[in-house]
Amino acid sequence: MAPQTVAGDCALQKFQPPTIVQPLHNSIPPELIPRYDPIYVAYYNTFNVGRRHTHEVLIEEFRKNPARYTISYGRAPGPDIFRITEQKCPVDGGEITIRIFEPAPQLDTQGQPKRRAAYVNFHGGGWVFGGLAYDHDFCKRVVHGLDGDLVAFDVDYRLAPEHKYPIPVNDCWTAFNWTQIGSQWAARRLEASFQAVISHLCRDANIPLRLQVLTVPVTDLHSDFTPEGEFDREGCPYESYREMEFAPALPAARMAYFHRQFLGVPRPTAFNEDWKISPILAPNFQNLAPALVSTAELDPLRDGEAYAAKLQAAGVSVEVDQIAGAPHLVVGLDGILEGGRRYNEKVIATMKRQLQGMRVPKEIIR
């Protein structure tokens, strides 16, 4: 008897299960890849893709072991400088650390200690992360680049959610005043450059500043997020947020997380008109210090350029420097990205130019 042949369904005989590949967690959106510096794409795909952002980890777990969740690479080592020390600064409810970076002492033509300016640094991290390690090398670089004319103070302000608004802002203002009247440098008529809120407070307190250095700054938390701390895509007035909603290393979801940790959920109604949360809402932009506003092309916080426009409209001297092809973290990647190195050069050159304007003959100093 001849064997029977079972024909069956030819399509099923040829069927092969499809290969399905999903994007790795926290990968760069494909449409944005060509716009990034290719060196950044290579590093990001090697070290970041597939990992959780720190805002995707319970804050309690992160605080227990930050090294388990933190990725750090790309920072250029700072040059050696004369001295680095730390001092404690009293603040409401405790004390914070201020790290001080000094050049070698110099004497002026009268044999007196040379008068030096001050740069007061407040690290990034969304008020939740970061610390003195983040800008350590940058502070060394600034002091070295100013050729003995400047002392840098790096402020270790307290972090949310353990210390919600207004504590971090108050710490920064207290630290600034400490550099003037609470330390051994008080007699040197310190000038300073730092974040937007402090510039307004200094203007109101008649404290002169030579420069405010606003680097990928947060200038508006109200317009971009609901009171519950969710990204308001439809109501947000800034195209940069919609364009870069999923961009590394600062997607809109991460900024929304910072909003919730910093302000609480829901955002207290008493905060709704508080310009210290969103300095773009400040009532008066007149007579503020000159500003260097540095933004990154591929960053939702490119909206800082809207803040620069308000400064310019009020007659403030402003230079806007948008770093092409760069992510939010570009200034911390000066060891691998040309945009980071160019930022360092821009800041140092701008500081030098401003300090030249404050030098006057000794005989007319009062």
C-alpha positions as CSV (number, residue, x, y, z in Angstrom):
1,M,0.0,0.0,0.0
2,A,1.4,3.4,-0.9
3,P,2.0,5.9,2.0
4,Q,-0.6,8.6,2.3
5,T,0.5,12.2,2.0
6,V,-1.1,14.8,4.3
7,A,-1.0,18.1,2.4
8,G,-2.2,20.4,5.3
9,D,-1.9,24.2,5.0
10,C,1.1,25.2,2.9
11,A,1.1,28.7,4.6
12,L,1.5,27.0,8.0
13,Q,4.2,24.8,6.8
14,K,6.2,27.8,5.7
15,F,5.4,29.9,8.8
16,Q,8.3,31.4,10.8
17,P,7.7,33.3,14.1
18,P,8.7,36.9,13.5
19,T,11.7,38.5,15.1
20,I,10.5,41.4,17.2
21,V,13.0,43.9,18.6
22,Q,12.0,46.7,20.9
23,P,14.1,49.8,21.7
24,L,16.2,49.4,24.8
25,H,15.1,51.2,27.9
26,N,16.1,54.9,27.8
27,S,17.5,54.7,24.3
28,I,17.9,57.8,22.1
29,P,14.8,58.3,19.9
30,P,15.9,57.3,16.4
31,E,14.8,60.6,14.9
32,L,17.1,62.5,17.2
33,I,20.2,60.4,16.8
34,P,21.5,62.3,13.7
35,R,21.3,65.6,15.5
36,Y,23.6,64.6,18.4
37,D,27.3,64.8,18.5
38,P,28.2,61.2,17.4
39,I,30.7,60.9,20.2
40,Y,27.9,61.5,22.7
41,V,25.8,58.8,20.9
42,A,28.6,56.3,21.1
43,Y,29.2,56.9,24.9
44,Y,25.5,57.0,25.7
45,N,24.8,53.7,23.9
46,T,27.8,52.1,25.7
47,F,27.1,53.2,29.2
48,N,23.5,54.5,29.6
49,V,21.1,52.6,27.3
50,G,19.2,49.9,29.1
51,R,19.8,51.3,32.5
52,R,17.2,53.1,34.7
53,H,17.5,56.8,35.2
54,T,18.1,57.7,38.8
55,H,14.6,59.2,38.9
56,E,13.2,55.7,38.2
57,V,14.6,54.4,41.4
58,L,12.9,54.9,44.8
59,I,14.7,57.9,46.4
60,E,15.1,55.9,49.6
61,E,17.0,53.2,47.7
62,F,19.1,55.7,45.9
63,R,20.1,57.5,49.2
64,K,21.2,54.1,50.7
65,N,23.7,53.4,47.9
66,P,24.0,56.2,45.2
67,A,27.0,54.4,43.6
68,R,24.8,51.5,42.6
69,Y,22.6,53.7,40.4
70,T,24.9,56.6,39.3
71,I,26.8,56.7,36.0
72,S,29.6,59.2,35.7
73,Y,32.0,59.6,32.8
74,G,33.4,62.3,30.4
75,R,34.5,65.0,32.9
76,A,38.0,66.4,32.1
77,P,40.3,66.4,35.2
78,G,40.9,70.0,36.4
79,P,44.3,71.5,36.6
80,D,46.2,71.6,39.9
81,I,45.6,74.8,42.0
82,F,47.2,76.2,45.1
83,R,44.7,75.2,47.8
84,I,41.3,73.5,48.3
85,T,39.6,73.6,51.7
86,E,36.1,73.2,53.2
87,Q,34.3,75.3,55.8
88,K,30.9,75.0,57.4
89,C,28.3,77.6,56.8
90,P,25.4,77.9,59.3
91,V,21.9,77.8,57.7
92,D,18.5,77.7,59.2
93,G,18.1,74.3,60.9
94,G,21.7,73.2,60.5
95,E,24.9,73.8,58.5
96,I,26.1,73.1,55.0
97,T,29.6,72.6,53.5
98,I,31.2,75.1,51.2
99,R,34.3,74.0,49.3
100,I,36.8,76.8,48.6
101,F,39.2,76.8,45.7
102,E,42.1,79.3,45.9
103,P,44.9,80.4,43.7
104,A,48.3,81.1,45.2
105,P,48.4,84.4,47.1
106,Q,49.7,87.5,45.2
107,L,50.6,91.0,46.3
108,D,49.6,94.1,44.4
109,T,52.0,97.0,43.5
110,Q,51.5,98.4,47.0
111,G,52.6,95.1,48.7
112,Q,49.1,94.4,49.9
113,P,47.2,91.1,49.3
114,K,45.7,91.2,45.8
115,R,42.0,91.8,45.7
116,R,40.3,88.8,44.2
117,A,36.8,88.2,42.8
118,A,34.6,85.2,43.8
119,Y,32.7,82.7,41.7
120,V,29.9,81.1,43.7
121,N,28.9,77.7,42.2
122,F,25.6,75.8,42.7
123,H,25.7,72.3,41.2
124,G,22.9,70.8,39.1
125,G,20.9,67.7,39.8
126,G,17.3,68.9,39.9
127,W,17.5,69.9,43.6
128,V,17.5,66.1,44.3
129,F,20.8,64.7,43.1
130,G,24.4,66.0,42.9
131,G,26.9,67.3,45.3
132,L,30.4,68.7,45.7
133,A,31.9,66.1,43.5
134,Y,30.0,67.2,40.4
135,D,31.7,70.6,39.7
136,H,35.0,70.0,41.6
137,D,37.1,69.9,38.4
138,F,35.2,72.8,36.9
139,C,35.9,75.0,39.9
140,K,39.6,74.1,39.7
141,R,39.5,75.0,36.0
142,V,37.9,78.4,36.6
143,V,40.4,79.3,39.3
144,H,43.3,78.3,37.2
145,G,42.0,80.1,34.1
146,L,41.5,83.4,36.0
147,D,45.3,83.6,36.7
148,G,45.1,84.3,40.4
149,D,42.2,86.8,40.2
150,L,39.4,84.6,41.5
151,V,38.4,82.3,44.4
152,A,35.7,79.7,43.8
153,F,33.1,78.7,46.3
154,D,31.1,75.5,45.7
155,V,27.9,75.2,47.8
156,D,26.7,71.9,49.1
157,Y,23.1,73.0,49.6
158,R,20.5,70.6,51.1
159,L,18.5,68.4,48.7
160,A,14.9,67.5,48.2
161,P,12.7,65.6,49.0
162,E,14.2,65.6,52.5
163,H,14.6,69.4,52.2
164,K,11.9,70.7,49.9
165,Y,11.5,74.2,48.6
166,P,12.3,76.8,49.8
167,I,15.2,75.2,51.8
168,P,17.6,74.7,48.9
169,V,17.1,78.3,47.6
170,N,17.5,79.7,51.1
171,D,20.7,77.7,51.6
172,C,22.1,79.2,48.4
173,W,21.3,82.7,49.5
174,T,22.7,82.2,52.9
175,A,25.9,80.7,51.4
176,F,26.3,83.7,49.1
177,N,26.0,86.1,52.0
178,W,28.5,84.0,54.0
179,T,31.1,84.5,51.3
180,Q,30.7,88.2,51.8
181,I,30.4,88.7,55.6
182,G,31.1,85.4,57.3
183,S,34.5,84.4,56.0
184,Q,38.1,85.5,55.9
185,W,37.6,86.8,52.3
186,A,35.1,89.5,53.4
187,A,37.5,92.4,53.0
188,R,38.1,91.7,49.3
189,R,34.9,93.1,48.0
190,L,33.8,89.8,46.5
191,E,31.8,89.8,43.3
192,A,30.0,86.6,42.2
193,S,28.3,84.9,39.3
194,F,25.6,82.3,39.7
195,Q,22.0,81.4,39.2
196,A,19.0,83.5,38.2
197,V,17.2,83.8,41.6
198,I,20.3,84.9,43.4
199,S,20.8,87.7,40.9
200,H,17.4,89.1,41.6
201,L,18.0,88.9,45.4
202,C,21.3,90.7,45.0
203,R,19.8,93.5,43.0
204,D,17.0,93.9,45.6
205,A,19.7,94.0,48.4
206,N,21.9,96.4,46.6
207,I,24.7,93.9,46.3
208,P,26.7,94.4,43.1
209,L,27.4,91.5,40.8
210,R,29.7,91.5,37.8
211,L,28.2,88.5,36.1
212,Q,25.5,85.8,36.4
213,V,26.4,82.5,34.7
214,L,23.2,80.6,33.8
215,T,24.1,77.2,32.5
216,V,21.3,75.1,31.0
217,P,19.1,76.8,33.7
218,V,15.6,75.9,35.0
219,T,13.7,79.2,34.7
220,D,10.1,78.0,34.6
221,L,8.5,75.1,36.6
222,H,5.0,76.5,36.6
223,S,4.2,76.6,32.9
224,D,5.4,73.1,32.0
225,F,3.8,71.0,34.7
226,T,0.4,70.5,36.3
227,P,0.1,71.1,40.1
228,E,0.3,67.3,40.5
229,G,3.7,67.4,38.9
230,E,2.9,65.9,35.5
231,F,4.3,67.2,32.2
232,D,1.6,69.4,30.6
233,R,2.3,68.8,27.0
234,E,-0.6,70.7,25.6
235,G,-0.3,73.7,28.0
236,C,3.5,74.0,27.9
237,P,4.5,77.2,26.0
238,Y,8.0,76.0,25.1
239,E,8.6,74.0,21.9
240,S,11.8,72.7,23.3
241,Y,9.9,70.6,25.9
242,R,7.7,69.0,23.3
243,E,10.6,68.5,20.8
244,M,12.8,66.9,23.5
245,E,10.2,65.2,25.6
246,F,12.0,61.8,25.4
247,A,15.6,63.1,24.9
248,P,18.4,61.9,27.0
249,A,19.6,62.7,29.6
250,L,16.8,65.0,30.7
251,P,13.4,63.7,29.4
252,A,10.3,65.6,30.4
253,A,9.5,62.8,32.8
254,R,12.7,63.4,34.7
255,M,11.9,67.1,35.0
256,A,8.4,66.2,36.2
257,Y,9.9,64.0,38.9
258,F,12.1,66.9,40.0
259,H,9.0,69.1,40.2
260,R,7.3,66.6,42.5
261,Q,10.3,66.0,44.8
262,F,11.2,69.7,45.0
263,L,7.7,71.2,45.5
264,G,5.6,68.3,46.8
265,V,2.4,66.7,45.4
266,P,0.2,68.5,44.8
267,R,2.2,71.7,44.4
268,P,1.0,74.0,47.3
269,T,-1.3,76.7,46.0
270,A,0.9,79.2,47.9
271,F,3.6,78.4,45.4
272,N,1.5,79.3,42.3
273,E,2.9,82.8,42.0
274,D,6.3,82.3,43.6
275,W,8.9,83.7,41.2
276,K,11.7,82.1,43.1
277,I,10.5,78.7,41.8
278,S,10.2,80.1,38.3
279,P,12.4,83.2,37.9
280,I,10.8,83.9,34.5
281,L,7.8,85.1,36.5
282,A,9.9,87.7,38.5
283,P,8.1,91.0,38.6
284,N,11.2,93.1,37.7
285,F,14.0,92.4,35.3
286,Q,15.6,95.9,35.5
287,N,19.2,96.5,36.6
288,L,20.2,92.8,36.9
289,A,23.8,91.7,36.5
290,P,25.1,90.9,33.0
291,A,24.4,87.3,32.0
292,L,26.0,84.5,30.1
293,V,23.2,82.1,29.3
294,S,24.4,78.7,28.0
295,T,21.9,76.3,26.5
296,A,22.2,72.9,24.8
297,E,20.4,72.4,21.5
298,L,19.0,68.9,22.4
299,D,17.7,69.8,25.8
300,P,14.1,70.7,27.0
301,L,15.8,73.4,29.1
302,R,16.7,75.2,25.9
303,D,13.7,77.3,27.1
304,G,16.2,79.2,29.2
305,E,16.6,81.3,26.0
306,A,13.1,82.7,26.8
307,Y,14.5,83.9,30.1
308,A,17.4,85.5,28.3
309,A,15.0,87.3,26.0
310,K,13.3,88.8,29.1
311,L,16.6,90.0,30.4
312,Q,17.5,91.6,27.1
313,A,14.1,93.3,26.8
314,A,14.8,94.9,30.2
315,G,18.1,96.3,29.0
316,V,20.3,93.7,30.7
317,S,23.5,92.8,28.9
318,V,23.1,89.2,27.8
319,E,25.1,86.7,25.8
320,V,23.3,83.6,24.7
321,D,25.4,80.6,23.7
322,Q,23.6,77.6,22.4
323,I,25.8,74.5,22.1
324,A,25.0,72.7,18.9
325,G,24.4,68.9,18.9
326,A,24.6,68.8,22.7
327,P,22.6,67.1,25.4
328,H,21.7,68.7,28.7
329,L,24.8,67.3,30.4
330,V,27.2,68.7,27.9
331,V,29.1,70.9,30.4
332,G,29.9,67.8,32.4
333,L,31.3,66.0,29.4
334,D,34.2,68.3,28.6
335,G,36.6,65.4,28.6
336,I,34.9,63.9,25.5
337,L,32.8,66.6,23.8
338,E,34.0,69.6,22.0
339,G,30.9,71.5,23.2
340,G,31.9,71.0,26.8
341,R,35.4,72.2,26.2
342,R,34.0,75.3,24.3
343,Y,31.7,76.0,27.3
344,N,34.7,76.1,29.6
345,E,36.6,78.5,27.4
346,K,33.5,80.7,27.0
347,V,32.9,81.0,30.8
348,I,36.5,81.8,31.6
349,A,36.8,84.3,28.8
350,T,33.6,86.0,29.8
351,M,34.7,86.2,33.5
352,K,38.0,87.7,32.5
353,R,36.3,90.3,30.4
354,Q,34.0,91.3,33.3
355,L,36.8,91.4,35.8
356,Q,38.7,93.8,33.6
357,G,35.8,96.2,34.0
358,M,36.0,96.2,37.8
359,R,39.7,97.1,38.1
360,V,40.2,100.8,39.0
361,P,43.3,102.7,40.2
362,K,44.0,102.2,43.9
363,E,43.9,106.0,44.6
364,I,40.2,106.2,43.7
365,I,39.1,103.1,45.7
366,R,37.0,104.2,48.7
